[in-house]
Amino acid sequence: MKAFAPPSPEAIARIQAIAERVLSAEEFCAALAVPLGEAEEEETRSLIRWFRRRYPTPADRLAYARRAYRRWTTARP
């Protein structure tokens, strides 16, 4: 398996800027107005079914969210 180099600091900064960008009300409404495609809707439903099987109770889901949040916040450069 080929090893990949980690992203550059510039790439990380660009992605972070995109992810943390604040949308205007008009941009937000425009994004919500675009309907999901059939394939995207089915993929979303499939992921939800998998997640609910993997974490069947609300307590399981909350525990996962807490672990994931801790992992995401400690992994940021």
C-alpha positions as CSV (number, residue, x, y, z in Angstrom):
1,M,0.0,0.0,0.0
2,K,1.4,3.4,-0.9
3,A,1.9,5.9,1.9
4,F,0.6,9.4,1.5
5,A,2.3,12.5,2.7
6,P,0.3,14.6,5.2
7,P,-1.4,17.7,3.9
8,S,0.7,20.9,3.8
9,P,0.0,23.6,6.4
10,E,-1.4,25.7,3.5
11,A,-3.9,23.0,2.5
12,I,-4.9,22.6,6.2
13,A,-5.4,26.4,6.5
14,R,-7.5,26.5,3.2
15,I,-9.7,23.6,4.3
16,Q,-10.2,25.1,7.8
17,A,-11.1,28.5,6.2
18,I,-13.7,26.8,4.0
19,A,-15.1,24.7,6.9
20,E,-15.4,27.6,9.3
21,R,-16.8,30.1,6.8
22,V,-19.9,31.8,7.9
23,L,-22.7,31.7,5.3
24,S,-25.0,34.6,4.7
25,A,-28.7,34.0,5.2
26,E,-29.1,34.0,1.4
27,E,-26.3,31.5,0.9
28,F,-27.8,29.2,3.6
29,C,-31.3,29.4,2.1
30,A,-30.0,28.8,-1.4
31,A,-28.1,25.7,-0.2
32,L,-31.2,24.3,1.5
33,A,-33.3,24.9,-1.6
34,V,-31.2,22.4,-3.6
35,P,-32.9,19.0,-3.4
36,L,-30.8,15.8,-2.8
37,G,-30.3,13.6,-5.7
38,E,-31.7,10.1,-5.6
39,A,-28.3,8.5,-5.2
40,E,-27.3,10.9,-2.4
41,E,-30.6,10.3,-0.6
42,E,-30.1,6.5,-0.8
43,E,-26.5,6.8,0.4
44,T,-27.6,9.0,3.3
45,R,-30.3,6.5,4.3
46,S,-27.8,3.7,4.1
47,L,-25.3,5.5,6.4
48,I,-28.1,6.2,8.9
49,R,-29.2,2.5,8.9
50,W,-25.5,1.5,9.5
51,F,-25.1,4.0,12.3
52,R,-28.3,3.0,14.0
53,R,-27.3,-0.7,13.9
54,R,-23.8,0.1,15.2
55,Y,-25.0,2.5,17.9
56,P,-28.6,1.2,18.7
57,T,-29.4,3.3,21.8
58,P,-29.3,7.0,22.4
59,A,-26.7,6.4,25.1
60,D,-24.5,4.6,22.6
61,R,-24.9,7.4,20.1
62,L,-24.1,10.1,22.7
63,A,-21.0,8.1,23.8
64,Y,-19.8,7.9,20.2
65,A,-20.4,11.6,19.7
66,R,-18.4,12.4,22.8
67,R,-15.5,10.2,21.7
68,A,-15.5,11.6,18.2
69,Y,-15.6,15.2,19.5
70,R,-12.6,14.5,21.8
71,R,-10.7,12.9,18.9
72,W,-11.5,15.7,16.5
73,T,-10.5,18.5,18.9
74,T,-7.2,16.8,19.9
75,A,-6.2,16.0,16.3
76,R,-6.3,19.6,15.0
77,P,-2.9,21.1,14.4
